[in-house]
Amino acid sequence: MDKVASLRAFVKVVESGSFAEAGRQLRLSRSAISKYIADLEESLGVQLLNRTTRHASPTENGQRYFERAVVILSEIEAADQAVAQAQSAPRGLLRVNAPMSFGTLRLGPVLAEFMSRYPELQLQLVLSDDLLDPVQDGFDVTLRIAELESSSLIARKIMPVARMICASPDYLARHGTPKHPQDLRGHASLTYGLLLTGNQWKLTGTDGDHWIQPAWSLCVNNAEVLRDVAIKGRGLALLPEFIAADALRTGELRTVLDDYSAPPLALYAVYPPTRHLSVKVRLFIDFLVERFGREGEASTRSK
């Protein structure tokens, strides 16, 4: 038995005094209303209505039940309205975890726009290059730049993240410019410490794939540090484009081995699987796609 539907049918019969009128208001047949009432009376083991051919009125038990049923239905309606309002005007706390470099260089500059769109949201942003557990650490959304492994989490791709090998003009003048991936073995490398491939670099060109494990002089879990050390001439670094972009534009860094490409990573928004994705999470992810998705498409087309 659908208890809520039975309560609605019962309340309408009492209010209208008629099974037929209750059916008209609820857009149900008279027989459907009768069945709801019969099921309700059977489940309770009491008679709720006195019936005649044209009129229905509550019994003493029915009147008590009617008064409580009106309150219950009113509470259900209020709950429905509260959810509907939350859907249209998100509020409450949104906890987001993002990589340090992406958070400072790209996410930070656009957060004010997101906050102005949804002023009733409280946004808590935690920047960390550690692989935090989105569920255990209580994040609504986790941003990751990676080649994701399979998991029970849901991931939405926001944009591709291209990578290139960079070095300072001073370093290249002193040590020479590599022409082939195998030449990297004679160079100092600056490596990122959280890649699934470890310190191996995979480069692909017209002559196929090359897996290189160059000798490294620095291993660190933050790519901005790699960029800064590379600018100072201490070695070659495999850097995401968004981190190297300014230094490439000013000439502080140059790309090498342009005929070869590293496997692109991607920015993903990761969140726990839920039956109904909360509106605040959906709006935040849609905002990221709006701001960064087109940027990623433009970058891909330019290569």
N, C-alpha and C positions, 0 to 999 in steps of 0.2 A: 504494500500500500504506500502511495505517495502521501506522507503525512501532511506536508505543507499544502499540497493541492487540496487535500480533504479539508484542512482548516479553512482555506480560502472559500471553498464551496459552502461549508457550514456557516461561516460568517455572512456570506452574501445572502443565504437563505433566510437567516434571522433578520438581517437588515431590510431585505425586500419583502419578507413574508411570503415568498413564493418560490417554488422550485423552478418554474418556467422563467420568472424574471431573473433569478440568479444565473440561470443558464445563458440568458440573453446578455447579461452584463459581462459574464466570463467567456462568452462565445463558445459555449458548450451545449450539448443537447440536454434535455430534461433528464433523459435516462442516465447520462454520465453524471449529472449532479446527484441523482438518486443513488447511484452506486457509490460515489464518494461518501455520502452520508451513511449509507448502510455499512460500508467498510469501517468507518469511524466508530459507529455505535457498536459494531461487533468487537472491535479491538478493545473498546472501553468496557463492554459488558453492561451498558446502560442505554436507555432511550433518551435521546437528546431533543427530539422534536415531536410535537403533536401535529398530526397531519389530517387535513381534510382534502377534498378534491381540488379546492382552489386556494387553500391557505395553509401555512405552516408557522407554528409558533414554538418557542423553546419551552421545554419542561423546566422544572426547578433545577435539575442537574444541568440541563442544557444552557440555562441562563448563566450559571456559574462558569461553565466551560466557555461560553461565548465571551464573557468579560476577560478571561485569561487569554483566549485565542486572539482577541483584538490586540492585546499588548504584545503577544509573541509575533504576530504578523507585522506590527509596527516596528519592532526591533529588527526584524529581517529586512524590511524596507530601508531602515536607517543604515544598516550594514551595507546593503547594496549601493546606496547613495554614497557612502563614505568611500567605498572602493572605486566607484565611478569618478568621484572627485579626485581621488589620488591618481587615477589614470590620466586625467586631464591636467592636473597641477601637481607634479611630483614633489614630495617633501620627505624630510627625514635624512638619515645619514647614508652617504654613499662612500664606501671604503675602496680605494684604488691603490694597487701596487704597480710600480713601473720601474724599468731600468734607470739607473742614475743619469746616464748621459742623455738618453732620449727624454727623460723627464725635465732636465734643465735646458736642453737645447731646443726641443720641439714642443713638448707638452706644456711646459710652464707658460710660454708666450700666448697660448690660446685659452688657458683656463678661465681667464677673466670673462671671455665671451660666453663660455658655457655657464658660468655662474650668473651672468646677467640675464641669460635666457630663463634660468630656473632658480630664482632667488630664494625659494623656500627650501632648497636642498642644502644640506651641510656636506661639504666635500672634504674627506680626509685622504690625503695623498701621501703614501709611504714610498720613498725612492730607495731602491736597494738593488745591487747586482747579484745578491744571493738568490738562489732558486727557492723562494718561499712557497709553502703549501697554501694554495688559495683557500681550501676548505678549513684546514686546521688553524690557519692564522686569521680566518674570518674576513677575507676580502670578497667584496661583491664582484669586482673585476680585476684581473691581473693582466698586465701587458707584458708580452715577451717577444724578444727578437731572437728567433731561433729557427732551426728545423725541428719541429715538434715531434716528440715521440707519441705513440698512441697512449691514451689514458681515458679515464671515465669522464673527464672534463669536456666541455664544449668549447671549441675554438673557432673564432671568426677571423678570417684574414683581413687585415686593414690595408696593408700595402706591402709591396716587395721592398727589400732593402739590399741594394747592390753593394758589392765590396770590391776594393781595388788595392793593389800593392803600391805603397807610397814610400818615398824617401826625400830627404832634403837635397837641394842642389849641391850643397857642400859635401854631403856624404857621397853622392854619385861622382863628384869630381875627384874625390880621394880614392874611391874603391871601384869605380867603373859602373856602368849601367848593364844589368843582366839582360841578355837577349833571348834566353831560353830558360824554362823552369829549372833545368838542371844546374844552371849557373848560380841559383840561389844557395847551393850548398857551400859556396865560398864566401857568403855574406853573413853578417850579423843580423839576426832577426829579433823583432820585438813582438811577442806573442800574447794572445788573449787567453786567459787561464780557464775559461768556463765553456769552451767549445766541446761538443760531443766528440769531435775528431781529435781532441787533445792538441798537441803542437804540430800536427800534420796539416799541410796546406794542399788542397786539391785544386789544380789548375787545368782547364780544358781549352784546347785549341784545335786547329785543323789537323794536327798530328795526334789527336787523341787526348786521353786523360793522363795527368802526371801527379803522382803523390809524392810530395817533398816534405822531409822533416829537417828543416835547416837548424843549424846550431843557434840557440837563442842566448841573448845576453840579458833579456828582461822578460819576465812573465808576470802579467798583472790582470786583475779582473775588471779593469775599467779602460775603455778604449780612448777616452780623452787623455789619459796619462800616456798611452801608447803614441797618440798623435803628438803630444807635446815633446816627448823624448825623441820621436822621429824628426821633428822640426829642428831639434838641437844637434842632429847629425849622428845619432848613435846607432842607426840601423834601419832596416826595412820593416814596415808594418803593414799588415793586411787590415784595412780599416773600412768600416761602413761609410758609404758616400756622405751621409748626412753629418758625420763627424769630421770628415776630411775636407768638406766642401769649401769652407772659408780659407783654409790654408792653401788649397789648390788654386783658389781664385787670386790670392795675393802672391802666389809664387813661392811661398815658404815650403811647400811640398810639390813634388812631381809624381805622376804615375809612371810605373814601369810595366813591362810585359803587357802592353795594351792589346796584343793579339791573343791574349789568354784571359780567361775569366774564371773567377772563383764561384762556386755554387752560391746563388743568391739566397739570403735569408729572407724572412718576412716578419712584419709586425703583426702579432696576433692579440686579440682580446680573448682571454680565457675566463670562463665562469662555470660554476657548478651546474650540472643538469637539474632543471626544475620543470615541473609540469607547465607552469605559467611563468615566463620570464618577467621579472618585475619591471615596471615602466621606467624606473630610474636607471636601471642597467641598460635597458634597450635604448633609451634616449642618449646615454653617454656613448654607447658603441656607435649609434647612428651619427653622433657628432664627430667622432673620430674618423669615420668613413668619409663624412662630408669634408672635413678639413685636410685629411691626409691621403684619402683614397685617390683623388684626382692628381695629387702630387706624385704618388707612386706610378700612376698610369703615364704621366708626362715623362717621368724619369725613364720608364721602360721604353717608351716610344723613341726617346732621344738616343738610345744606344744602338 
